[in-house]
Structures are given as C-alpha cells and as structure tokens.
Amino acid sequence: MSHLDVAIAGGGIIGLATALELAAAGRKVTAFDKGEAMSEASRAAAGMLAGNDPENPRELRALARLSLALYPEFLSSVERLSGVRVPIRTTRTLQGVKHATASTHILSEAEVQVLAPGADTTGWHFFLLHEQSFDAWDLAECLPTAVRAAGVELRDRTSIVSVRENKTGVHLDTTAGAFSASSFLNAAGAWSPQLDPSLPVVPRKGHMLTAELPGPVQMDCVLRTDNVYIVPRGQGRYTIGPTLEDAGFDKEIYADRIHGLFQKAIDLWPVLRDARIAETWTGLRPGSDDGLPILDRTGDHRWVATGHFKNGIMLAPGTARVVSQWILGAKPSIDLSPFRCARFDTAAVSS
Ligand SMILES: Cc1cc2nc3c(=O)[nH]c(=O)nc-3n(C[C@H](O)[C@H](O)[C@H](O)COP(=O)(O)OP(=O)(O)OC[C@H]3O[C@@H](n4cnc5c(N)ncnc54)[C@H](O)[C@@H]3O)c2cc1C
C-alpha cells in the first residue's frame, strides 16, 4: 500500500490552494478528485473577491482580510508555476443597497451613470468598492498545472470512498486502491459530509449565465445588488448571477431560472436587452448551517476545510495559509474559533 505524506480529498480551489502551501513548505502532497480538478463550484464561480460586500457575515472579516492580502502572491505563484496569467478583469464594484448608512458615501446619479451607463438605479443607493474580480474559468484552466509543477500529485477521477484514522495516520480507501497517509484534509466542498458525516454542509445550487453585447465595451465595473450581479469579462461579455437554491446535487440548467436571472439583470442594467445569452451553467456551493466556513482539526491526523459557500474563491488563499499552518504544527495566524465545528454543538444546546 502506498504511503502519502498529506492526502487531500478535493481538487477545488480550497484543496489545491492548500496543496500549494504545503508543497511550498516541503510536504509531499497528493490531492484526489472524484472528477476533474477545478470542475465543480470553483469553476462555476463569478470570481468576485467580495471581501467588503455588506452581505458578508462579520465573522468573515479577519479571514477575508488575510486572504485578500495574500491574493497577489497566490496569483503570481500560479502564474510562475503554470506559465499562464490569470487576468484581473475588474477593479471596481458598484454596490447597491436599499438603505444607506451614515458612514457610506452614496454616489450621485451622475456618478453612477459614469461608471455604469444606463443603469436603472430606481430603489437603490450605490456606493463604490475597490474590489477585484477575475474569471474563475481562467484559474480553473491553470491551477491544476501550477499544482503539479509545484510537485503535488494530482489524481483526477479518483474518489476517496472512506477514511479511517489509526495511531500513525489515516487509511484511505479510494477507487484506485488503498493508501495510508500521515495527514488528511477533507476539502471535498459540497460532498465533504460523505467523508465526515457529522459536517452540517449541503449543496446550495446557483445558476449563472454569460451574456454578450455587440459593439464597444459599455461597462467595466461590477454592478451588484443583493438581488443580482453583472460582472464584466471584457470584449462585451458579462457574467450574470446568481440563483440560490436548495436542490440537492441536481446540476441541471432550467430555462425558467436562467430567464428569471437574465430579467433581473436587464431590470438593473436595461442595456442588456440587446444581449445574447452565450453560456449558461450551474454550480454547487458548499453551504454550512450558519453560512460560515468550517475549518477544523477533526482528529489527530485529520482536518477539514469546507463550507465556503458564496466566498470560497475570495477566501481560498487565506484558508490555505491557516489550514496548512495547522497541519504543519504551527499556530494558525488568525483566530479560527468562529469556524470550528464546536459552534454547531453550542447552537444545539442553546436552541
Ligand atoms: C454560482 C456560484 C457563484 C459563485 N461566485 C463566487 C464569487 O464570485 N466569489 C467567491 O469568492 N466565491 C464564489 N462562489 C463560491 C465558490 O465557488 C465556492 O465557495 C468554492 O469554489 C468552494 O471551493 P471548494 O474547493 O470547497 O469546492 P469545489 O470547487 O466544489 O471542490 C470540491 C472538489 O471535491 C471533489 N470531491 C468531492 N468528493 C470527493 C471525494 N470523495 N473524493 C475525491 N474528490 C472529491 C469534487 O469533485 C470537487 O472538485 C460561487 C459559487 C457558485 C456555485
């Protein structure tokens, strides 16, 4: 039976970003994916690094701050290792809110129209965030190459079927045979409870579409409300999302959902009436009971990093840093208590 230093279940952004950190620290890492790496939620994402979205829970702040600070280093190491650059597509977001707070600088209608010509602002107050986005498909194309170049063994189309802890590590049964490993990380996204059944994580489905507008580029900043977002991709392409649905592991694309989403985008930015739908897709966010990530040590040799819900792209470098610190025996550089499994026991006792 082959022995692995660190085994990771899941070749999404959380598993692969952590694999990169551990490889940089000299660990021999093997990451398994039941399908192709970066083909699930991490490819479906809009790619917004929305660390300052007013919808974000307060508990995310420290992890978001760390992750955003690590992003330039993360993308440049992916570029160095893969030879492919992930271009930043937008650097500004117009965030719409129903009720303005005193501390927010609300833009005038004229200011909004400069940034998003033609936007229908009825019922919304907009403010400006200096926030970046990239195309998740760009990262999905090069992160697996980067990880392999860093010395990580990436085993696509290999499911981890079960994990048993013993005195010295873990025993893994996979569809490619049995392995032992000194440490194990469950980063299997929406599927993570299949390996740790007590995890309160479910798939939260999102429909997305990309629309194409003929002619010159008409908007180069993200236009976002709590209802819909429109993310420019360059060359007249705009990614529109999302829906939020509880549909189990169903990934089918339904016409009424796409139609509803597109209509919301047209209501916000009527310019899109002239657009054609170029692509449609769905993805399954890993959603925990309280919507926060679950980052924890679940045994002497086992860790979990899942439940990143709407923000897993933004939170990946920070998650990778703290989880790898923990696996390497160091103290994680931020307080992870909001993300530990014990919070669900407390909720059960107090309810
Ligand atoms: C529509 C949509 C829009 C989003 N937009 C954004 C955004 O703009 N910004 C942002 O920050 N986040 C966004 N997100 C959230 C983000 O995509 C997720 O939080 C993130 O991708 C989760 O990463 P992950 O690695 O945990 O999961 P995944 O990418 O789903 O990866 C998990 C992997 O584990 C594999 N796996 C599962 N079980 C096993 C097993 N037993 N053995 C081996 N492999 C296994 C799967 O095949 C999968 O590849 C969005 C998500 C969706 C769906």
The ligand as an ORCA input file, in Angstrom:
! r2SCAN-3c Opt
* xyz 0 1
  C     -22.803     30.164     -8.939
  C     -21.670     30.413     -7.981
  C     -21.067     31.668     -7.944
  C     -20.030     31.905     -7.040
  N     -19.392     33.122     -7.060
  C     -18.358     33.329     -6.213
  C     -17.639     34.557     -6.255
  O     -17.906     35.427     -7.076
  N     -16.633     34.739     -5.353
  C     -16.291     33.792     -4.441
  O     -15.394     34.038     -3.638
  N     -16.940     32.596     -4.400
  C     -17.955     32.350     -5.258
  N     -18.621     31.177     -5.219
  C     -18.292     30.209     -4.170
  C     -17.080     29.362     -4.525
  O     -17.167     28.943     -5.849
  C     -17.008     28.148     -3.574
  O     -17.126     28.560     -2.229
  C     -15.649     27.454     -3.740
  O     -15.426     27.164     -5.096
  C     -15.615     26.185     -2.919
  O     -14.415     25.548     -3.229
  P     -14.167     24.040     -2.793
  O     -12.794     23.684     -3.228
  O     -14.525     23.876     -1.353
  O     -15.304     23.218     -3.574
  P     -15.321     22.651     -5.072
  O     -14.751     23.576     -6.051
  O     -16.714     22.149     -5.319
  O     -14.310     21.413     -4.997
  C     -14.589     20.259     -4.257
  C     -13.993     19.117     -5.058
  O     -14.052     17.932     -4.269
  C     -14.220     16.849     -5.165
  N     -14.702     15.710     -4.385
  C     -15.882     15.613     -3.743
  N     -15.957     14.418     -3.098
  C     -14.783     13.783     -3.317
  C     -14.254     12.524     -2.902
  N     -14.944     11.677     -2.116
  N     -13.019     12.159     -3.332
  C     -12.300     13.000     -4.139
  N     -12.765     14.223     -4.550
  C     -13.972     14.590     -4.141
  C     -15.209     17.386     -6.180
  O     -15.166     16.668     -7.399
  C     -14.773     18.833     -6.329
  O     -13.922     19.019     -7.444
  C     -19.626     30.888     -6.146
  C     -20.207     29.627     -6.220
  C     -21.217     29.376     -7.140
  C     -21.810     27.990     -7.240
*
